[in-house]
């Protein structure tokens, strides 16, 4: 930790650079105590170590959940200095006795209080949620920032997020994003427009800026006037159709259902597996949860037949209950798990496959064709995206949190 209490009870924060004379003066005023548990601290400083306070060995502090690396200490010092330089009322390592938590940085912006948490090490989902809810119980908004060094970039617009990293996703379900920071480069990164293709693979846009060049008011990403991932989405959907069968378990419920209905992954209708807003709420790949809706509700239905909205919703909820569709825990995102289902039905309606005759009642008015050959599948795919590219991009426009 960077902050301690003196014997008089005043707070002292160690400077980033500590000369031998300064260190001697600070040590002469010892002892220093932990603001959280009141046990005595020692000063650790050297040519390699960032100057900091540490508990003596075998001391357990309820506000310290994991050791702090030099990377972590440097990051929170830089973020704290950045906020102070912009005139914000910020407190480094602020202890909140009611919840027995120590925020990396507590900052007040107008009438709202925020807790900045920079996370280097992996913590459990339970601990992450408990900390988040503890802050919210005091009407403090947590801002979780992930260590940039742990991000896995596959390609320009393709990333892999672990279950732990998904916890940091924030914003609206229609526009999820996350923050990462690299103290070694003093650079803040935003992973914007996170569009999950599979449980771990996401399509997203990474932007960055040196922290000194940013104002805290710029923390929310700006409006994105287009959906930039449609070409990559098409490529990955084709790849899934060709290769997913090779890795599927013989007992996989979806592939068993496809087999029983005389369908195959490569010849699934093109309308199955499209990007829709809110997909981040569902861990199961879009092509798979949409395949279940197709099989349960639309497959073998003839033109002119009717289908109820509740039939779609009941199908989705039944598959979730059976565990073949898995939802994703997103503690920082406002949740409506049926949002992506509504968006999918909305697309089918806009594209003319369904016509709403009365509230919640739809008529099947356009055929969803099942390709019989790979050549036909390729032809239908090109026709589909030629006709509906604009609609898909319009429906998936990425908006700012303030929009």
Phi and psi in degrees as a GROMACS rama.xvg file:
@    title "Ramachandran Plot"
@    xaxis  label "Phi"
@    yaxis  label "Psi"
@TYPE xy
-102.831  -13.5523  UNK-2
-122.732  139.287  UNK-3
-142.842  169.329  UNK-4
-102.114  137.391  UNK-5
-79.1692  175.197  UNK-6
-64.1278  -23.6443  UNK-7
-83.4394  -8.14998  UNK-8
95.7412  1.84797  UNK-9
-85.1679  151.442  UNK-10
-86.4789  140.296  UNK-11
-129.5  133.073  UNK-12
-112.445  128.273  UNK-13
-69.6034  138.539  UNK-14
-71.2108  159.839  UNK-15
-65.4499  -37.7153  UNK-16
-113.497  125.487  UNK-17
-122.37  108.36  UNK-18
-75.0268  166.873  UNK-19
-61.2495  -40.4316  UNK-20
-65.2796  -44.1175  UNK-21
-62.5976  -42.5761  UNK-22
-61.3206  -41.3202  UNK-23
-64.2029  -41.1899  UNK-24
-64.9084  -41.7335  UNK-25
-66.487  -41.8991  UNK-26
-66.2609  -30.5461  UNK-27
-66.5147  -23.6345  UNK-28
-92.216  5.59639  UNK-29
-62.9154  160.278  UNK-30
-86.0066  163.382  UNK-31
-120.452  152.853  UNK-32
-129.525  152.242  UNK-33
-68.7986  127.844  UNK-34
-64.2526  -16.6034  UNK-35
-94.1578  -55.756  UNK-36
-106.854  -3.5571  UNK-37
67.7467  10.582  UNK-38
-83.1476  159.414  UNK-39
-71.607  144.289  UNK-40
-113.559  158.963  UNK-41
-116.098  153.737  UNK-42
-94.6438  130.634  UNK-43
-118.379  121.455  UNK-44
-154.472  147.665  UNK-45
-172.321  -169.168  UNK-46
-70.9707  -23.1884  UNK-47
-107.406  -44.5039  UNK-48
-70.6889  142.472  UNK-49
-73.4699  130.486  UNK-50
-55.0359  127.317  UNK-51
-158.977  163.993  UNK-52
-93.2494  151.755  UNK-53
-145.01  148.47  UNK-54
-66.1176  150.371  UNK-55
-67.8666  158.173  UNK-56
-57.0405  148.384  UNK-57
64.6953  22.9237  UNK-58
-104.378  130.505  UNK-59
-107.164  123.109  UNK-60
-114.725  125.819  UNK-61
-68.9773  -16.3563  UNK-62
-94.5689  -5.38953  UNK-63
-108.354  107.684  UNK-64
-92.0948  -26.406  UNK-65
-153.758  155.327  UNK-66
-62.5407  152.181  UNK-67
-105.733  124.053  UNK-68
-81.2741  163.224  UNK-69
-55.7452  -35.1728  UNK-70
-59.4723  -43.9765  UNK-71
-67.638  -46.9452  UNK-72
-60.1761  -42.3027  UNK-73
-65.8763  -41.3133  UNK-74
-62.2928  -48.6827  UNK-75
-71.7058  -28.8066  UNK-76
-65.5693  -43.2928  UNK-77
-66.1514  -43.3542  UNK-78
-64.1256  -39.7765  UNK-79
-63.3131  -47.4874  UNK-80
-61.5523  -38.8373  UNK-81
-61.0653  -45.2048  UNK-82
-66.548  -41.7261  UNK-83
-65.3213  -39.0865  UNK-84
-63.3209  -25.2324  UNK-85
-93.7674  12.4876  UNK-86
82.7294  13.9209  UNK-87
-86.5746  147.612  UNK-88
-79.2799  96.3291  UNK-89
-120.463  147.79  UNK-90
-128.67  126.148  UNK-91
-82.6215  132.41  UNK-92
53.0753  50.342  UNK-93
-71.6579  127.06  UNK-94
-93.8939  130.876  UNK-95
-112.514  97.4127  UNK-96
-63.0756  -29.2765  UNK-97
-62.0012  -39.8965  UNK-98
-105.918  -0.474922  UNK-99
54.9911  48.1094  UNK-100
-127.976  149.052  UNK-101
-117.047  111.255  UNK-102
-76.5746  143.034  UNK-103
-56.291  -49.419  UNK-104
-143.3  133.799  UNK-105
-111.878  127.23  UNK-106
-135.896  140.201  UNK-107
-106.987  126.171  UNK-108
-121.678  108.593  UNK-109
55.5575  -116.191  UNK-110
-100.183  5.56319  UNK-111
-112.669  140.811  UNK-112
-109.446  135.872  UNK-113
-122.738  145.15  UNK-114
-111.965  113.619  UNK-115
-85.6599  126.848  UNK-116
-124.682  114.874  UNK-117
-97.3983  122.282  UNK-118
-115.607  119.047  UNK-119
-99.1488  -49.303  UNK-120
-88.2407  158.491  UNK-121
-79.6428  131.99  UNK-122
-121.357  164.165  UNK-123
-73.751  158.495  UNK-124
-58.6678  -39.7063  UNK-125
-61.9696  -42.837  UNK-126
-66.9519  -42.9275  UNK-127
-58.8866  -48.5603  UNK-128
-65.3207  -41.2425  UNK-129
-62.4476  -43.2605  UNK-130
-63.9938  -44.4989  UNK-131
-59.8476  -48.5801  UNK-132
-67.8879  -32.423  UNK-133
-62.5219  -44.9805  UNK-134
-62.777  -44.5173  UNK-135
-62.5613  -31.8932  UNK-136
-63.7979  -22.5819  UNK-137
-100.4  13.5151  UNK-138
60.3468  37.1488  UNK-139
-109.246  128.731  UNK-140
-88.9299  117.183  UNK-141
-77.9357  138.092  UNK-142
-119.197  104.67  UNK-143
-91.9627  129.844  UNK-144
-122.098  127.256  UNK-145
-90.7509  144.804  UNK-146
-64.1995  124.919  UNK-147
-63.7462  -28.095  UNK-148
-65.5288  -15.2464  UNK-149
-93.2921  -5.07402  UNK-150
-72.2229  139.347  UNK-151
-112.603  108.572  UNK-152
-98.9842  123.794  UNK-153
-90.5536  -41.5638  UNK-154
-152.793  -174.079  UNK-155
-55.9564  -43.6605  UNK-156
-116.02  17.059  UNK-157
-128.629  131.418  UNK-158
-136.861  161.84  UNK-159
-116.645  127.511  UNK-160
-114.76  128.17  UNK-161
-76.6763  168.433  UNK-162
-59.088  -36.8426  UNK-163
-65.2763  -45.015  UNK-164
-66.1139  -31.207  UNK-165
-60.6424  -27.828  UNK-166
-60.6745  -25.9546  UNK-167
-83.5318  -8.49333  UNK-168
-65.7742  132.36  UNK-169
-133.356  -175.046  UNK-170
92.6227  -158.207  UNK-171
-90.6806  158.325  UNK-172
-63.2453  -27.4508  UNK-173
-78.3957  -17.1232  UNK-174
-144.427  74.5421  UNK-175
-83.0904  144.766  UNK-176
-151.31  169.299  UNK-177
-145.15  158.065  UNK-178
-105.391  140.254  UNK-179
-132.909  155.995  UNK-180
-142.054  140.368  UNK-181
-117.38  106.875  UNK-182
-68.8329  -25.7431  UNK-183
-67.8169  -30.3205  UNK-184
-105.022  -3.89414  UNK-185
51.9581  48.164  UNK-186
-130.754  134.12  UNK-187
-101.733  134.254  UNK-188
-117.634  144.126  UNK-189
-121.721  123.965  UNK-190
-95.6814  106.643  UNK-191
-109.963  153.109  UNK-192
60.8944  41.3235  UNK-193
-60.8239  116.583  UNK-194
-119.764  104.026  UNK-195
-74.9715  130.081  UNK-196
-95.5228  -35.6387  UNK-197
-141.48  178.575  UNK-198
-52.9734  -34.8338  UNK-199
-112.674  -25.3596  UNK-200
-90.4142  127.445  UNK-201
-128.268  150.224  UNK-202
-100.405  131.732  UNK-203
-161.204  167.113  UNK-204
-112.411  125.975  UNK-205
-101.204  122.269  UNK-206
-121.266  156.563  UNK-207
-149.497  160.77  UNK-208
-157.895  144.943  UNK-209
-59.1283  135.174  UNK-210
-56.1512  -41.3461  UNK-211
-61.7922  -21.1187  UNK-212
-86.0637  -6.10229  UNK-213
-105.429  149.972  UNK-214
-100.709  144.139  UNK-215
-54.1779  -25.3104  UNK-216
-69.3305  -14.2739  UNK-217
-90.7915  9.18606  UNK-218
-63.0842  -32.5499  UNK-219
-79.7361  127.667  UNK-220
-61.6368  153.728  UNK-221
-82.3833  169.714  UNK-222
-61.4556  137.859  UNK-223
-105.63  120.588  UNK-224
-83.8734  3.35711  UNK-225
-150.26  167.757  UNK-226
-99.4574  105.864  UNK-227
-88.1371  5.64365  UNK-228
-110.211  8.44813  UNK-229
-65.0521  -39.8407  UNK-230
-63.0291  -44.939  UNK-231
-66.4243  -37.7312  UNK-232
-59.4428  -45.8597  UNK-233
-60.1971  -44.4616  UNK-234
-60.9281  -44.506  UNK-235
-71.2872  -33.0166  UNK-236
-64.8533  -43.913  UNK-237
-59.7148  -43.6968  UNK-238
-61.7874  -41.5981  UNK-239
-60.9722  -46.5074  UNK-240
-60.4712  -37.398  UNK-241
-80.3808  -34.983  UNK-242
-111.351  -17.642  UNK-243
-62.882  -33.8321  UNK-244
-61.0997  -32.3338  UNK-245
-65.2644  -29.9536  UNK-246
-103.873  -1.97124  UNK-247
-70.8017  137.541  UNK-248
-69.082  144.821  UNK-249
-61.7487  -21.5563  UNK-250
-101.128  10.5935  UNK-251
-61.0649  120.566  UNK-252
-57.3663  -39.0243  UNK-253
-65.9553  -46.3809  UNK-254
-71.9853  -29.2465  UNK-255
-65.0261  -41.7187  UNK-256
-67.1557  -40.1009  UNK-257
-60.8283  -43.9669  UNK-258
-62.2447  -44.7894  UNK-259
-65.2722  -27.0003  UNK-260
-96.8874  12.6159  UNK-261
57.6797  41.4941  UNK-262
-119.996  160.436  UNK-263
-132.154  158.709  UNK-264
-60.6483  -43.9961  UNK-265
-64.2837  -21.7856  UNK-266
-114.499  27.6677  UNK-267
-65.0819  146.304  UNK-268
-55.1354  145.13  UNK-269
-62.229  -26.1363  UNK-270
-70.8237  -9.47292  UNK-271
-96.1447  117.884  UNK-272
101.244  52.4175  UNK-273
-113.646  152.893  UNK-274
-75.0045  134.395  UNK-275
-137.286  156.232  UNK-276
-65.1142  147.413  UNK-277
88.7209  0.242724  UNK-278
-61.3552  -23.0452  UNK-279
-60.1791  -22.42  UNK-280
-72.861  -14.5907  UNK-281
-113.987  122.008  UNK-282
-72.9094  -36.928  UNK-283
-62.3131  139.879  UNK-284
-56.0721  143.106  UNK-285
-56.1985  -41.5082  UNK-286
-63.2534  -28.3877  UNK-287
-81.376  -45.717  UNK-288
-70.6628  -30.7738  UNK-289
-72.2415  -31.084  UNK-290
-62.8649  -39.4965  UNK-291
-63.494  -42.2472  UNK-292
-63.1725  -40.4898  UNK-293
-63.5047  -48.0293  UNK-294
-64.7773  -42.1986  UNK-295
-75.027  -34.2264  UNK-296
-115.242  -42.285  UNK-297
-104.28  -27.7578  UNK-298
-62.6259  134.025  UNK-299
71.4613  1.50614  UNK-300
-79.0705  137.764  UNK-301
-94.1625  157.733  UNK-302
-56.0876  138.356  UNK-303
93.3409  -14.2574  UNK-304
-77.6959  158.192  UNK-305
-105.383  152.18  UNK-306
-143.011  140.635  UNK-307
-92.4287  148.008  UNK-308
-55.81  -42.0005  UNK-309
-62.9521  -24.4918  UNK-310
-65.7121  -42.2685  UNK-311
-61.1071  -47.9677  UNK-312
-65.9133  -39.7832  UNK-313
-66.2392  -38.0931  UNK-314
-60.586  -48.2999  UNK-315
-61.2282  -48.0504  UNK-316
-65.5443  -35.4925  UNK-317
-65.3653  -42.7594  UNK-318
-69.2423  -32.6539  UNK-319
-65.5347  -44.5411  UNK-320
-61.9479  -34.2551  UNK-321
-80.3866  -11.2567  UNK-322
86.4259  6.80132  UNK-323
-87.3195  -17.8423  UNK-324
-117.369  126.59  UNK-325
-112.768  133.344  UNK-326
-87.3815  157.893  UNK-327
-108.27  127.374  UNK-328
-73.5013  121.386  UNK-329
-129.362  87.3994  UNK-330
-61.1484  -23.0714  UNK-331
-99.0466  1.79613  UNK-332
-113.288  135.858  UNK-333
-66.331  127.766  UNK-334
-105.731  135.044  UNK-335
-144.824  92.1242  UNK-336
-64.0066  -16.9789  UNK-337
-89.1705  -6.12851  UNK-338
-52.8783  -50.094  UNK-339
-64.5197  -29.0523  UNK-340
-66.8165  -45.0074  UNK-341
-59.8138  -40.7755  UNK-342
-64.3499  -38.4573  UNK-343
-66.4357  -44.83  UNK-344
-63.0767  -38.4126  UNK-345
-60.9055  -42.0848  UNK-346
-63.4035  -46.7572  UNK-347
-58.8247  -31.8798  UNK-348
-74.5428  -47.1194  UNK-349
-60.3163  -36.4844  UNK-350
-81.6021  -4.49623  UNK-351
91.2295  3.85167  UNK-352
-72.1526  -35.2629  UNK-353
-121.176  145.751  UNK-354
-124.892  123.543  UNK-355
-78.4422  115.146  UNK-356
-88.135  -45.2264  UNK-357
-135.381  170.552  UNK-358
-56.1689  119.328  UNK-359
79.8198  7.38996  UNK-360
-125.445  127.307  UNK-361
-122.543  148.703  UNK-362
-111.831  132.989  UNK-363
-75.1844  111.093  UNK-364
-117.282  -1.72528  UNK-365
-146.109  135.018  UNK-366
-70.4558  134.839  UNK-367
-96.1248  104.586  UNK-368
-82.2027  140.654  UNK-369
-101.009  113.204  UNK-370
-64.7993  140.236  UNK-371
-94.7101  -22.0066  UNK-372
-135.492  164.777  UNK-373
-66.3957  -33.009  UNK-374
-65.0216  -41.9254  UNK-375
-67.3217  -38.2546  UNK-376
-60.2072  -42.7474  UNK-377
-65.1746  -40.8673  UNK-378
-65.5669  -45.5073  UNK-379
-65.1865  -36.3311  UNK-380
-63.2114  -44.4208  UNK-381
-64.8989  -41.5562  UNK-382
-64.7847  -42.9148  UNK-383
-60.8535  -50.8929  UNK-384
-73.8746  -25.6709  UNK-385
-65.0175  -40.7556  UNK-386
-79.5658  -36.4579  UNK-387
-114.973  7.91725  UNK-388
-55.722  -49.302  UNK-389
-60.7163  -41.6415  UNK-390
-65.6213  -43.5232  UNK-391
-64.3058  -41.0604  UNK-392
-67.203  -40.8396  UNK-393
-64.0005  -42.6191  UNK-394
-69.073  -22.323  UNK-395
-109.907  17.046  UNK-396
-54.9377  136.372  UNK-397
-92.1546  121.582  UNK-398
-107.6  151.807  UNK-399
-65.0965  152.434  UNK-400
-58.1364  -27.0639  UNK-401
-87.6576  -7.48054  UNK-402
